[in-house]
Each structure stands twice: as C-alpha cells, then as structure tokens.
Amino acid sequence: MSINKNKVLVIVGPTASGKTKYSVEIAKKINGEIISADSRQIYKNISIATAVPDKKQRKIVKHHFIEELELEEEYNAGKFGIEARNRIEEIFKKDKVPIVVGGSGLYIKSLIDGLFVAEPVSYEIRQKLNNLLEKKGKEYLYNELKKIDPETALKLKPHFFRRVIRALEVYYQTGEKISNLQKCKPEINFKFLQVGLNVERSFLYERINNRVDDMIKKGLIAEIENLYNKGYDYKKYNSLNTVGIKEVFQYLNNELTYNEMIDKIKQNSRRYAKRQMTWFRKDKRINWIFIEKSTKEDSILSNIEIQWGKFVNEK
C-alpha cells in the first residue's frame, strides 16, 4: 500500500478495548510505527499496572513513548503534542506510517489539534492546591476556578478535579488564564484518520475484569510494593496517581483488604472507561467500529485497513 507522507492513523478507545493488539497487527500490514498516546505508559517501572505492550510486540513493531521517563519527571499533554509531532516527522522520513494509539483523550487532542505547553509547576503550588483539595474539597477548588477563569470552569465540573487543579496550577504559576493560553495553537502539518473501538458495554466490562485478574497474576502487587518500599507515594507523584496503582498503595497502607483492592481496581477501571468514552464521543471526526463478543478480530482489522486505504487514496 502506498504511503501518503502527510497522513496519520489514530486508533482510540477505552481501556481494555484491544487497541494494542489491533494496532500492532495493522502496523505490520501498513508498515507502521506506533506512537503511544497514554499518559502513564510513558513512565518506567509500572509496566504491569499500565499494560504496556509486551517485548514481543515491541520487537515486531517499533513503539514510541513507552517507558521513557522516570516516575519523578513531570509530563503533560502539551509536551506530548510537541514531541509526538516531531516523532511523526521522523517516521515519515523512514517511509513508514505513524499510528497513534491510546486512551488519553487530552494527549490525542494535543497532538492532532494542538495545545499550549505550560511551564513546570512548582512543588509549593501543587502542594498548596492538594492541601486545599483535602481540607476543603472539590467544590471549593471549582469555585476558585470560576472566580479566576470562568470560561474554563464552564467547560468542567467539580468531579473533573484533576483538570480543575491543572487550570489553577497554570494560573498561579504563570498569572495567565489557561483558557487564553489554549488559544495559542501550533500549526499541524499532517492529516489524520481517527478510528475508534466501541466495545459493547458488558463485553468491555468483562474484558476489564479479566485484565485486572491477569495483572494480579503477572505481579502487579510486587511491582507496586517495590516502589512502596523505596518511599514512593501515589499522592506525591502524578505518574502514580492512577487506577491500578493507587489502590495497591492503599492496600499496602492497610486502607483496603486484598479483595477490596481488586474490586476497587475493577470498579475504578470501569468508571475510567466510561469517562474515556464520554470524551471520545464528543469528537465527531472519529469513525467508530462497534465490537461485540461475537465480532471476529479479522473483521475489525479488515475494517481499519479498508478505512485507512480509502483515506490514503483521498485527494
């Protein structure tokens, strides 16, 4: 298949929808390299918790943004957008197809639509906001954002507290509203096709539950316990404040029983998948593939390949 050098394939979907498996198979068919748009897979030492592609998959197809950063390093969607666009240019130069794969909606939006890059936030500002969250709650922080940046607050709700905190961090760090900074967008020098994996809910939840059980068998607890023993804390490092990691920390702190931990990971993973789909459904450019338990993998791959072929041949 011929390659149009300014076209990128983007595969999105919720956790446990099969993005990794399908992206590797499609990359083999269309001579691609994979760019992971996952906000946690970029970190080292949490490979089980973040379900990174295994060594065999990464040997078959080159992956970018997998286990590249230390847990202490700060990273955000704005930085990812800039760095991923640079990698795309490198992949084009090798006459290969960039295939962006992930469930982190903001990272994908940053890449294909452009986002500003905020300066690193000081520890003091972050600690102050986390203390306010703990003492006064999400509603208080949300009301603070409404006073400072009503435009951003209008797009959010209090339960999106991480994004609320991020907007407050940017304001306190730079003195600028995040809504103003986000309007300064970079030029995007490629066209893209977005394909979404929409897995029937009960089947997706079954896949999520099975994945969590598999993560436990692979050594999730030992992986996080190693970090715990080294003094890491999910409350301190944003890289660790995510589903599948924080629950194990809570278990190690005797805040949850073993069974409660597993149930909590499954529950929070299902909720995360729901939030992911809510985000992606807002993007009308995504071409959805509906997947049921009876759907054959070959038909999914064929669907993606056909869509890509049509897109490449468009003038």
C-alpha positions as CSV (number, residue, x, y, z in Angstrom):
1,M,0.0,0.0,0.0
2,S,1.3,3.4,-0.9
3,I,2.1,5.9,1.8
4,N,0.9,9.5,1.7
5,K,3.5,11.3,3.7
6,N,1.3,13.7,5.5
7,K,-1.3,11.2,6.8
8,V,-1.5,9.6,10.2
9,L,-3.7,6.8,11.5
10,V,-5.1,7.3,15.0
11,I,-6.7,4.4,16.9
12,V,-8.7,5.4,20.1
13,G,-10.9,3.6,22.6
14,P,-11.3,2.9,26.2
15,T,-9.1,0.8,28.4
16,A,-9.1,-3.0,27.6
17,S,-10.7,-2.4,24.2
18,G,-7.9,-4.2,22.3
19,K,-6.1,-1.1,21.0
20,T,-2.6,-2.5,21.5
21,K,-3.3,-5.8,19.8
22,Y,-5.1,-4.3,16.8
23,S,-2.5,-1.5,16.4
24,V,0.4,-4.0,16.2
25,E,-1.4,-6.1,13.6
26,I,-2.4,-3.1,11.5
27,A,1.2,-1.7,11.8
28,K,2.5,-5.0,10.3
29,K,0.1,-4.6,7.4
30,I,0.7,-1.0,6.5
31,N,4.4,-0.6,7.5
32,G,3.8,1.5,10.6
33,E,5.4,2.6,13.8
34,I,3.3,3.2,16.9
35,I,3.1,6.3,19.0
36,S,1.6,5.6,22.4
37,A,-0.8,8.3,23.5
38,D,-1.1,7.1,27.0
39,S,-0.3,9.4,29.9
40,R,1.1,6.6,32.1
41,Q,2.8,4.1,29.7
42,I,5.5,6.7,29.1
43,Y,6.8,6.0,32.7
44,K,9.3,3.3,33.7
45,N,8.8,0.7,36.4
46,I,5.0,0.4,36.2
47,S,4.7,-1.8,33.1
48,I,2.2,-4.3,34.6
49,A,0.0,-1.5,36.1
50,T,-0.1,0.4,32.8
51,A,-0.4,-2.7,30.5
52,V,2.4,-1.6,28.2
53,P,2.9,-3.6,25.0
54,D,5.0,-6.7,25.7
55,K,8.5,-7.2,24.5
56,K,7.4,-9.4,21.6
57,Q,5.0,-6.8,20.3
58,R,7.6,-4.1,20.6
59,K,10.2,-6.2,18.8
60,I,7.8,-6.7,15.9
61,V,6.8,-3.0,15.7
62,K,8.7,0.0,17.0
63,H,6.8,1.8,19.7
64,H,7.4,5.4,20.9
65,F,6.6,7.0,24.3
66,I,6.8,3.6,26.1
67,E,8.8,3.5,29.4
68,E,10.9,6.6,28.5
69,L,10.5,8.7,31.7
70,E,11.4,8.3,35.4
71,L,8.5,8.4,37.8
72,E,9.7,11.7,39.3
73,E,9.5,13.5,35.9
74,E,6.7,15.8,35.1
75,Y,4.9,15.4,31.8
76,N,1.7,16.8,30.3
77,A,-0.4,16.7,27.1
78,G,1.2,19.9,25.8
79,K,4.7,18.5,25.8
80,F,3.4,15.2,24.3
81,G,1.8,17.1,21.4
82,I,5.1,18.8,20.5
83,E,7.3,15.7,20.9
84,A,4.8,13.4,19.2
85,R,4.6,15.7,16.2
86,N,8.4,15.6,16.0
87,R,8.4,11.8,16.1
88,I,5.8,11.7,13.3
89,E,8.1,13.7,11.1
90,E,10.9,11.2,11.9
91,I,8.6,8.3,11.0
92,F,7.6,9.9,7.7
93,K,11.3,10.3,6.8
94,K,11.6,6.5,7.1
95,D,8.7,6.0,4.7
96,K,6.6,4.5,7.4
97,V,3.1,5.2,8.7
98,P,2.7,6.9,12.1
99,I,0.0,5.1,14.1
100,V,-1.1,6.9,17.2
101,V,-2.7,4.6,19.7
102,G,-4.2,5.5,23.1
103,G,-7.0,6.2,25.5
104,S,-5.7,9.5,26.9
105,G,-8.1,11.9,25.1
106,L,-6.3,15.1,26.0
107,Y,-3.0,13.7,24.8
108,I,-4.6,12.8,21.4
109,K,-6.3,16.2,21.2
110,S,-3.0,17.9,22.0
111,L,-1.3,16.0,19.1
112,I,-3.9,16.4,16.4
113,D,-5.4,19.8,17.3
114,G,-2.6,21.5,19.3
115,L,-2.3,22.6,22.9
116,F,-0.1,25.1,24.6
117,V,2.8,23.9,26.7
118,A,2.7,25.1,30.3
119,E,5.8,25.7,32.4
120,P,6.5,23.1,35.1
121,V,4.5,23.9,38.2
122,S,6.4,24.5,41.4
123,Y,6.1,21.9,44.2
124,E,4.8,24.6,46.6
125,I,1.9,25.5,44.3
126,R,0.9,21.9,43.7
127,Q,1.2,21.1,47.4
128,K,-0.9,24.1,48.3
129,L,-3.7,23.0,45.9
130,N,-3.6,19.4,47.1
131,N,-3.9,20.5,50.7
132,L,-6.9,22.7,49.7
133,L,-8.5,19.7,48.0
134,E,-8.0,17.5,51.0
135,K,-9.3,20.1,53.5
136,K,-12.0,22.0,51.6
137,G,-12.9,19.6,48.8
138,K,-13.5,19.7,45.0
139,E,-16.4,22.2,45.1
140,Y,-14.2,24.8,46.8
141,L,-11.4,24.5,44.1
142,Y,-14.0,24.6,41.4
143,N,-15.5,27.8,42.8
144,E,-12.0,29.3,43.0
145,L,-11.6,28.5,39.3
146,K,-14.9,30.1,38.5
147,K,-13.6,33.3,40.0
148,I,-10.3,33.2,38.2
149,D,-11.2,31.7,34.8
150,P,-15.0,31.3,34.3
151,E,-14.5,30.3,30.7
152,T,-12.6,27.2,31.7
153,A,-14.8,26.4,34.7
154,L,-17.8,26.4,32.3
155,K,-16.3,23.5,30.4
156,L,-15.6,21.5,33.5
157,K,-17.5,20.1,36.5
158,P,-16.1,19.7,40.1
159,H,-15.6,16.0,39.7
160,F,-13.0,16.7,37.0
161,F,-10.9,17.8,39.9
162,R,-7.5,17.0,38.3
163,R,-8.3,19.3,35.3
164,V,-9.6,21.9,37.7
165,I,-6.4,21.7,39.7
166,R,-4.3,21.8,36.5
167,A,-6.1,25.1,35.4
168,L,-5.4,26.6,38.9
169,E,-1.8,25.5,38.8
170,V,-1.3,27.2,35.4
171,Y,-2.9,30.4,36.6
172,Y,-0.9,30.5,39.9
173,Q,2.4,29.6,38.0
174,T,2.1,32.0,35.1
175,G,-0.6,34.6,36.0
176,E,-2.4,33.7,32.8
177,K,-5.7,32.0,32.4
178,I,-5.4,28.5,30.8
179,S,-8.4,29.4,28.5
180,N,-6.3,32.2,27.0
181,L,-3.2,30.1,26.7
182,Q,-5.1,27.3,25.0
183,K,-6.0,29.6,22.1
184,C,-2.3,29.8,21.1
185,K,-2.3,26.7,18.9
186,P,0.6,25.3,16.8
187,E,0.4,24.5,13.1
188,I,-0.4,20.8,12.4
189,N,1.4,19.6,9.3
190,F,-0.4,16.3,8.7
191,K,-3.9,14.9,8.1
192,F,-5.3,12.2,10.2
193,L,-7.9,9.4,10.3
194,Q,-9.4,8.6,13.7
195,V,-10.8,5.1,14.2
196,G,-12.5,4.3,17.5
197,L,-13.1,0.9,19.1
198,N,-16.5,1.0,20.7
199,V,-16.9,-2.3,22.7
200,E,-20.3,-3.3,23.8
201,R,-20.5,-2.4,27.5
202,S,-21.0,-5.8,29.1
203,F,-18.2,-7.3,27.0
204,L,-15.9,-4.4,27.8
205,Y,-16.6,-4.8,31.5
206,E,-15.8,-8.5,31.2
207,R,-12.5,-7.7,29.4
208,I,-11.7,-5.1,32.1
209,N,-12.3,-7.6,35.0
210,N,-10.3,-10.3,33.2
211,R,-7.4,-7.8,32.6
212,V,-7.3,-6.9,36.3
213,D,-7.1,-10.6,37.3
214,D,-4.3,-11.1,34.8
215,M,-2.4,-8.1,36.1
216,I,-2.6,-9.5,39.6
217,K,-1.3,-12.9,38.3
218,K,1.6,-11.1,36.5
219,G,2.8,-9.5,39.7
220,L,1.1,-6.1,40.0
221,I,1.3,-6.1,43.8
222,A,5.0,-6.9,43.8
223,E,5.6,-4.2,41.1
224,I,4.0,-1.5,43.3
225,E,5.4,-2.9,46.6
226,N,8.9,-2.4,45.2
227,L,8.1,1.3,44.7
228,Y,6.3,1.5,48.1
229,N,9.5,0.1,49.8
230,K,11.6,2.7,48.1
231,G,9.4,5.5,49.5
232,Y,7.2,6.4,46.6
233,D,3.7,7.6,47.2
234,Y,0.9,8.0,44.7
235,K,-0.2,11.2,46.4
236,K,3.2,12.8,45.7
237,Y,3.9,11.7,42.2
238,N,1.3,12.3,39.5
239,S,2.8,9.4,37.5
240,L,1.5,7.0,40.2
241,N,-1.9,8.7,40.9
242,T,-3.8,6.4,38.5
243,V,-6.2,3.4,38.5
244,G,-4.5,0.1,39.3
245,I,-1.6,1.8,41.2
246,K,-3.2,3.9,43.9
247,E,-5.5,1.0,45.0
248,V,-2.4,-1.2,45.6
249,F,-0.8,1.6,47.6
250,Q,-4.0,1.8,49.7
251,Y,-3.8,-2.0,50.2
252,L,-0.1,-1.8,51.3
253,N,-1.1,1.0,53.7
254,N,-3.8,-1.3,55.2
255,E,-6.6,1.0,53.9
256,L,-8.1,-1.8,51.8
257,T,-8.2,-5.5,52.2
258,Y,-6.9,-7.7,49.3
259,N,-10.3,-8.4,47.9
260,E,-11.4,-4.8,48.4
261,M,-8.3,-3.7,46.4
262,I,-9.2,-6.0,43.5
263,D,-12.8,-4.9,43.5
264,K,-11.8,-1.3,43.6
265,I,-9.4,-1.6,40.7
266,K,-12.1,-3.2,38.6
267,Q,-14.7,-0.7,39.6
268,N,-12.4,2.3,39.0
269,S,-11.3,0.9,35.7
270,R,-14.9,0.6,34.5
271,R,-15.5,4.1,35.6
272,Y,-12.4,5.3,33.8
273,A,-13.5,3.5,30.6
274,K,-16.9,5.3,30.8
275,R,-15.2,8.7,31.2
276,Q,-12.9,7.9,28.2
277,M,-15.9,7.1,26.0
278,T,-17.7,10.2,27.1
279,W,-14.7,12.2,26.0
280,F,-14.3,10.5,22.7
281,R,-17.9,10.6,21.7
282,K,-17.7,14.4,21.7
283,D,-15.3,14.2,18.7
284,K,-17.5,13.7,15.6
285,R,-14.4,13.0,13.5
286,I,-13.9,9.5,15.0
287,N,-15.1,6.6,12.8
288,W,-16.4,4.0,15.2
289,I,-16.2,0.3,14.9
290,F,-18.8,-1.4,17.2
291,I,-17.4,-4.6,18.8
292,E,-19.4,-7.4,20.3
293,K,-18.3,-10.6,21.9
294,S,-19.1,-12.4,18.7
295,T,-17.1,-9.9,16.5
296,K,-14.2,-11.6,14.7
297,E,-10.8,-10.0,15.1
298,D,-10.1,-10.3,11.4
299,S,-13.2,-8.3,10.6
300,I,-12.0,-5.5,12.9
301,L,-8.6,-5.4,11.3
302,S,-10.1,-5.5,7.9
303,N,-12.4,-2.6,8.8
304,I,-9.4,-0.5,10.0
305,E,-7.4,-1.4,6.9
306,I,-10.2,-0.5,4.5
307,Q,-10.8,2.8,6.2
308,W,-7.1,3.6,6.0
309,G,-6.9,2.6,2.4
310,K,-9.7,4.9,1.4
311,F,-8.2,7.7,3.5
312,V,-4.8,7.4,1.9
313,N,-6.2,7.5,-1.6
314,E,-8.3,10.6,-1.0
315,K,-7.0,13.7,-2.8
